[in-house]
Amino acid sequence: FNDSGAHNRNMAFQDGALQMLRQAAEDPSWISMERAIQRLTSEPAEWLGLKGVGAIERGRQADVIVIDPSKLSSNLGAPVEHTDDRVGHMRVVKRSDGVVKHVVVNGKTAFSDGAFAGGLGREKFGRLLRRK
C-alpha cells in the first residue's frame, strides 16, 4: 500500500510492491528477484523495529503471499474509478486481480484463488505489530 498522492480518493494504489517485482522480473540486471523480495519484506520490518516478521524462518510469524509471476506483466492495471458502496464515494484504485493467488496471515489462509476466508474480519488472523 502506498499513499499515491495527496488526495484521499487516490489512496488505494495497492500494487506498488508488485510493480517493483515486475520490474525485477523484466530487468534482473537492475535488481534480482531475491533482492527485490528482501527489499519489500525483511528490510522494512528491520527498519521499523518489528521482531519475528519479514522473513520465512523458524519461530517467525507465518505471513506469506503467493503470487503468479506469469501475471506480473499483464495484470497490473491502470487506475480505475470505483464507487465504494460502503460509503457511497468514488475513489481511484489500482487492482492486480489474478496476480496474488494466496495470502496467509500467521499461518491461517486469509485469501485464496480470488476469495477471502469466511472468518476474515470476524476472527483474529494476525496480530498488531508494534514498533519496539
Residue pairs with C-beta under 8 A, 6 or more apart in sequence:
1 13
1 14
1 16
2 13
2 14
2 16
3 11
4 10
4 11
4 12
4 13
4 94
8 91
9 89
9 90
9 91
9 92
10 79
10 91
10 92
11 91
12 82
12 91
12 92
12 93
12 94
13 79
13 92
13 93
13 94
14 93
14 94
14 95
14 96
15 76
15 94
15 95
15 96
15 99
17 40
18 67
18 72
18 76
18 96
18 99
18 100
19 76
20 36
20 39
20 40
21 33
21 36
21 37
21 40
21 67
21 69
21 72
22 72
22 73
22 76
23 30
23 31
23 36
24 30
24 31
24 32
24 33
24 35
24 36
25 33
25 69
25 72
25 73
26 73
31 39
41 54
41 55
42 54
42 55
43 54
44 54
45 53
45 54
45 55
46 54
48 129
48 131
49 131
49 132
50 129
50 131
50 132
51 132
52 59
52 60
52 61
53 60
53 61
53 63
53 129
54 60
56 62
56 64
61 106
61 126
61 127
62 104
62 106
62 107
63 104
63 105
63 106
63 126
64 102
64 103
64 104
65 100
65 102
65 103
65 104
66 100
66 101
66 102
66 103
66 104
67 99
67 100
67 101
68 98
68 99
68 101
71 96
71 98
71 99
72 99
75 96
75 97
75 98
75 99
76 94
76 96
76 99
77 94
77 95
77 96
77 97
78 94
79 92
79 93
79 94
80 92
80 93
80 94
80 95
81 90
81 91
81 92
81 93
82 90
82 91
82 92
82 93
83 89
83 90
83 91
84 90
84 91
97 114
98 114
100 111
101 112
101 113
102 109
102 111
102 112
102 113
103 109
103 110
103 111
103 112
104 110
105 125
105 126
106 125
106 126
106 127
108 117
108 125
109 117
110 116
110 117
110 120
110 125
111 117
111 120
117 125
119 125
